[in-house]
Amino acid sequence: MSSIQRPAFYGLAAIVVLGTAYSVAYGTYLDTSNPLLSHLPHPLSTSHYFASKKNFLNVYFVKKAWGWTSAAFLLSWFTSPGGQRRSLGATRRLITYLALTALWLVFTGWFFGPAILERIVVASGGECVLPGTSGLPVTVPNEFCFTKSTISTQSHPELFTQFSTTNVGDEDPSLKPLVLIEGIPRLRKGHDVSGHIFLLTMSILLLAEQLQASFNVDQKFWGALHKVVVILNAALLVVWMWASATTSVYFHSPLEKFTGLFLGFVAYGLTQLPYYFESRAQPSSTQPIPLTERSSRTKSQ
């Protein structure tokens, strides 16, 4: 790790650990995998601005995190001094960005069907649910969640007929039949890895790596635009750190945040494996002089 990546790495880990510890100690987190709670506003949303999912940071930054990260990285990369941009290190950073983009899609979008994070939820006991009129979640086939289908009386009338004609009310007149509420179902009840922490971890490490590359070049060679981009890059890094803190304090169960952090580190580490093995394969430039050679040098002196 570079001298900028290392404090970013440890700083992010400390933020998630301390934020999670605070959320447990003061009961500030919302278990987003609980179908009875996940669709409701956070209990602290009226008194704590960042506990609301509608806060400015979440709506305009976190939900578009990889877009912001991509813009900052590519602007920094393209405005770097020409010689540096043509270097092997610059090519490797670009490959790292492309690999991380692919991993982001695999984990959160598509992996020969459902995304990896969705598969984790299902494998850990998750179900595809919609809220019902009684306040209880209604389980529907997982395919509706995998395809992110909107369920309505027009698109899926058979589902509404199935639940509205249930005979629960006939058995006990005090109970009302369970009826679906139109909407997009979500995977709940399983282990919902924090996608925000996962994505923010990759973003922070990528931006820190590009910042290090900029500071490895004497600033007198920076163009005016690159100076502005470096400032924006650093500012976005701070924003992602703050977003990680708010997620750690207000959302997801403790284990879900830690697995998000772990998977983010693993994903970034995977992109660095080829360079690690390459450096291990290269002979060291400070090999010790063989004993026989040292003896001959001593005699010649």
C-alpha positions as CSV (number, residue, x, y, z in Angstrom):
1,M,0.0,0.0,0.0
2,S,1.1,3.6,-0.7
3,S,1.6,6.2,2.0
4,I,-1.8,7.7,1.3
5,Q,-3.6,4.3,0.9
6,R,-2.4,3.0,4.3
7,P,-4.0,5.8,6.4
8,A,-7.1,5.6,4.3
9,F,-7.3,1.9,4.9
10,Y,-6.8,2.1,8.6
11,G,-9.0,5.2,8.9
12,L,-11.9,3.5,7.1
13,A,-11.6,0.4,9.3
14,A,-11.6,2.5,12.4
15,I,-14.6,4.5,11.2
16,V,-16.6,1.4,10.6
17,V,-15.6,-0.3,13.8
18,L,-16.2,2.8,16.0
19,G,-19.4,3.7,14.2
20,T,-20.8,0.2,14.6
21,A,-19.8,0.1,18.3
22,Y,-21.6,3.4,18.8
23,S,-24.7,2.1,16.9
24,V,-24.8,-1.0,19.2
25,A,-24.2,1.0,22.4
26,Y,-26.9,3.6,21.7
27,G,-29.3,1.5,19.5
28,T,-29.1,3.8,16.6
29,Y,-28.9,1.3,13.7
30,L,-31.8,0.1,11.6
31,D,-31.7,-3.6,10.7
32,T,-32.4,-3.3,7.0
33,S,-32.8,-7.1,6.6
34,N,-35.9,-7.1,8.9
35,P,-39.0,-6.9,6.6
36,L,-41.0,-5.4,9.4
37,L,-38.6,-2.4,9.7
38,S,-36.8,-2.0,6.4
39,H,-39.7,-0.2,4.6
40,L,-40.3,2.2,7.5
41,P,-38.5,5.5,8.1
42,H,-35.6,5.3,10.5
43,P,-36.9,5.9,14.0
44,L,-34.3,8.7,14.4
45,S,-35.0,10.3,11.0
46,T,-36.9,13.2,12.4
47,S,-34.2,14.1,15.0
48,H,-31.0,13.0,13.2
49,Y,-30.6,14.3,9.6
50,F,-28.3,11.5,8.4
51,A,-30.6,8.8,9.8
52,S,-33.0,9.7,7.0
53,K,-32.5,7.9,3.7
54,K,-33.6,11.2,2.0
55,N,-30.6,13.1,3.3
56,F,-28.6,15.0,0.6
57,L,-25.5,12.8,1.0
58,N,-27.4,9.6,0.4
59,V,-29.7,10.8,-2.4
60,Y,-27.1,12.7,-4.5
61,F,-23.8,11.0,-3.6
62,V,-24.0,7.5,-2.1
63,K,-26.7,6.2,-4.4
64,K,-24.4,7.3,-7.3
65,A,-21.2,6.5,-5.6
66,W,-19.4,4.6,-8.4
67,G,-20.4,7.3,-10.9
68,W,-18.8,10.0,-8.7
69,T,-15.7,7.8,-8.1
70,S,-15.4,7.1,-11.8
71,A,-15.6,10.7,-12.7
72,A,-13.0,11.7,-10.1
73,F,-10.6,8.9,-11.0
74,L,-10.8,9.4,-14.8
75,L,-10.5,13.2,-14.6
76,S,-7.4,12.8,-12.4
77,W,-6.0,10.1,-14.6
78,F,-6.5,12.0,-17.9
79,T,-5.2,15.4,-16.5
80,S,-2.0,13.8,-15.1
81,P,1.3,15.0,-16.6
82,G,1.7,13.4,-20.0
83,G,4.8,11.4,-19.1
84,Q,3.1,9.9,-16.0
85,R,0.0,9.0,-17.9
86,R,2.1,7.0,-20.4
87,S,3.9,5.1,-17.6
88,L,3.3,1.5,-16.6
89,G,1.9,2.6,-13.2
90,A,-0.8,4.7,-14.9
91,T,-1.8,1.7,-17.1
92,R,-2.0,-0.4,-14.0
93,R,-4.2,2.1,-12.2
94,L,-6.6,2.2,-15.2
95,I,-6.7,-1.6,-15.3
96,T,-7.5,-1.6,-11.5
97,Y,-10.4,0.8,-12.1
98,L,-11.8,-1.3,-14.9
99,A,-11.4,-4.5,-12.8
100,L,-13.2,-2.8,-9.8
101,T,-16.0,-1.7,-12.1
102,A,-16.4,-5.3,-13.3
103,L,-16.4,-6.5,-9.7
104,W,-19.0,-3.9,-8.7
105,L,-21.3,-5.1,-11.5
106,V,-20.7,-8.8,-10.5
107,F,-21.4,-8.1,-6.8
108,T,-24.4,-5.7,-7.2
109,G,-25.8,-6.2,-10.7
110,W,-25.4,-9.5,-12.5
111,F,-23.4,-12.7,-12.1
112,F,-24.7,-15.3,-14.5
113,G,-28.1,-14.4,-13.1
114,P,-28.6,-12.8,-9.7
115,A,-25.8,-10.6,-8.3
116,I,-23.4,-12.1,-5.7
117,L,-24.8,-10.0,-2.9
118,E,-28.3,-11.2,-3.7
119,R,-27.2,-14.8,-3.8
120,I,-25.7,-14.3,-0.3
121,V,-29.0,-13.0,1.0
122,V,-30.9,-16.0,-0.4
123,A,-28.3,-18.5,0.8
124,S,-28.5,-17.1,4.3
125,G,-32.3,-17.6,4.5
126,G,-33.5,-14.5,2.7
127,E,-36.9,-14.2,1.0
128,C,-38.5,-12.0,-1.6
129,V,-41.2,-10.0,0.2
130,L,-43.7,-7.2,-0.3
131,P,-45.6,-5.5,2.5
132,G,-49.1,-6.6,3.1
133,T,-52.2,-4.6,4.2
134,S,-52.0,-6.1,7.6
135,G,-48.5,-4.8,8.2
136,L,-47.0,-8.3,7.8
137,P,-44.6,-9.1,4.9
138,V,-45.9,-11.3,2.1
139,T,-43.4,-13.7,0.5
140,V,-43.4,-14.0,-3.3
141,P,-41.1,-16.0,-5.6
142,N,-37.5,-14.9,-5.6
143,E,-37.5,-14.3,-9.4
144,F,-39.5,-11.1,-8.8
145,C,-36.6,-9.7,-6.7
146,F,-33.9,-10.9,-9.1
147,T,-35.6,-9.2,-12.0
148,K,-36.7,-6.2,-9.9
149,S,-40.2,-6.5,-11.2
150,T,-42.9,-4.0,-10.1
151,I,-45.9,-6.0,-8.9
152,S,-49.3,-4.5,-9.5
153,T,-52.8,-5.6,-10.0
154,Q,-52.3,-5.1,-13.7
155,S,-49.0,-6.9,-14.2
156,H,-49.6,-9.8,-11.7
157,P,-53.3,-10.1,-11.1
158,E,-52.9,-13.8,-10.1
159,L,-50.9,-12.9,-7.0
160,F,-53.5,-10.4,-5.8
161,T,-56.2,-12.9,-6.4
162,Q,-54.3,-15.6,-4.5
163,F,-53.8,-13.5,-1.3
164,S,-57.2,-11.7,-1.4
165,T,-59.1,-15.0,-1.5
166,T,-57.3,-16.6,1.4
167,N,-59.6,-18.3,3.9
168,V,-57.9,-16.9,7.0
169,G,-60.8,-14.6,7.6
170,D,-63.3,-17.4,7.3
171,E,-61.5,-19.4,10.0
172,D,-61.3,-16.5,12.3
173,P,-63.6,-13.5,11.6
174,S,-61.5,-11.3,13.7
175,L,-58.6,-11.7,11.2
176,K,-58.6,-9.8,7.9
177,P,-57.3,-11.5,4.8
178,L,-53.7,-10.6,3.9
179,V,-53.6,-8.5,0.8
180,L,-50.6,-7.4,-1.2
181,I,-49.5,-3.8,-1.6
182,E,-48.3,-2.8,-5.0
183,G,-44.6,-2.1,-5.4
184,I,-41.2,-3.6,-6.1
185,P,-40.4,-6.5,-3.8
186,R,-37.1,-6.7,-1.9
187,L,-34.9,-9.5,-0.5
188,R,-35.2,-9.6,3.2
189,K,-34.6,-11.8,6.3
190,G,-31.2,-13.0,5.2
191,H,-27.7,-11.6,5.6
192,D,-27.9,-8.2,3.7
193,V,-24.3,-7.3,3.2
194,S,-23.9,-3.5,3.3
195,G,-23.5,-2.6,-0.3
196,H,-22.8,1.0,0.6
197,I,-19.8,0.0,2.8
198,F,-18.6,-2.5,0.1
199,L,-18.7,0.2,-2.6
200,L,-17.3,3.0,-0.5
201,T,-14.4,0.8,0.5
202,M,-13.4,0.2,-3.1
203,S,-13.9,3.8,-3.9
204,I,-11.7,5.1,-1.1
205,L,-8.8,2.7,-1.9
206,L,-9.0,3.6,-5.6
207,L,-9.0,7.3,-5.1
208,A,-6.2,7.1,-2.5
209,E,-4.1,5.2,-5.1
210,Q,-4.6,7.9,-7.7
211,L,-3.9,10.7,-5.3
212,Q,-0.6,9.0,-4.4
213,A,0.3,8.9,-8.1
214,S,-0.4,12.6,-8.4
215,F,1.8,13.5,-5.4
216,N,4.6,11.3,-6.6
217,V,5.1,13.9,-9.3
218,D,6.6,17.3,-8.5
219,Q,3.7,19.8,-8.3
220,K,5.5,22.2,-10.6
221,F,4.6,19.8,-13.4
222,W,0.9,19.7,-12.6
223,G,-1.4,21.6,-15.0
224,A,-3.9,24.1,-13.6
225,L,-6.8,21.7,-14.3
226,H,-5.0,18.8,-12.6
227,K,-4.5,20.9,-9.4
228,V,-8.3,21.5,-9.3
229,V,-9.0,17.8,-10.0
230,V,-6.6,16.7,-7.2
231,I,-8.5,18.9,-4.7
232,L,-11.9,17.5,-5.9
233,N,-10.4,13.9,-5.6
234,A,-9.3,14.6,-2.1
235,A,-12.7,16.2,-1.2
236,L,-14.6,13.2,-2.5
237,L,-12.4,10.9,-0.5
238,V,-13.5,12.9,2.7
239,V,-17.1,12.6,1.6
240,W,-16.9,8.8,1.2
241,M,-15.3,8.6,4.7
242,W,-18.2,10.6,6.1
243,A,-20.7,8.5,4.2
244,S,-19.1,5.3,5.7
245,A,-19.5,6.8,9.2
246,T,-23.2,7.6,8.7
247,T,-23.9,4.1,7.3
248,S,-22.0,2.6,10.2
249,V,-24.0,4.5,12.8
250,Y,-27.5,4.4,11.3
251,F,-28.0,1.4,9.0
252,H,-27.5,-2.4,8.7
253,S,-26.7,-4.9,11.5
254,P,-23.1,-4.9,12.8
255,L,-22.1,-8.1,10.9
256,E,-23.6,-6.8,7.7
257,K,-21.3,-3.7,7.9
258,F,-18.2,-5.8,8.7
259,T,-18.9,-8.2,5.8
260,G,-19.3,-5.2,3.5
261,L,-16.0,-3.8,4.6
262,F,-14.3,-7.2,4.3
263,L,-15.6,-7.8,0.8
264,G,-14.6,-4.3,-0.3
265,F,-11.0,-5.0,0.9
266,V,-11.0,-8.4,-0.8
267,A,-12.3,-7.0,-4.1
268,Y,-9.6,-4.4,-4.2
269,G,-7.0,-6.9,-3.1
270,L,-8.0,-9.2,-6.0
271,T,-7.1,-6.4,-8.5
272,Q,-3.6,-6.1,-7.0
273,L,-2.7,-9.8,-7.0
274,P,-1.1,-9.9,-10.4
275,Y,1.2,-7.0,-9.4
276,Y,2.0,-8.7,-6.1
277,F,3.1,-11.9,-7.7
278,E,5.0,-10.0,-10.4
279,S,7.0,-8.2,-7.8
280,R,7.7,-11.4,-6.0
281,A,8.9,-13.0,-9.2
282,Q,11.4,-10.2,-9.9
283,P,14.9,-10.7,-8.5
284,S,15.9,-8.3,-5.9
285,S,18.4,-5.6,-6.9
286,T,20.2,-6.0,-3.6
287,Q,21.2,-9.6,-3.8
288,P,24.1,-10.5,-1.4
289,I,27.5,-11.1,-2.9
290,P,28.3,-14.8,-3.0
291,L,31.0,-15.9,-0.4
292,T,33.4,-17.1,-3.1
293,E,33.2,-13.7,-4.9
294,R,33.8,-11.8,-1.7
295,S,36.9,-13.9,-1.0
296,S,38.3,-13.2,-4.5
297,R,37.6,-9.5,-4.0
298,T,39.5,-9.5,-0.7
299,K,42.5,-11.2,-2.2
300,S,42.6,-8.8,-5.1
301,Q,42.7,-5.9,-2.6
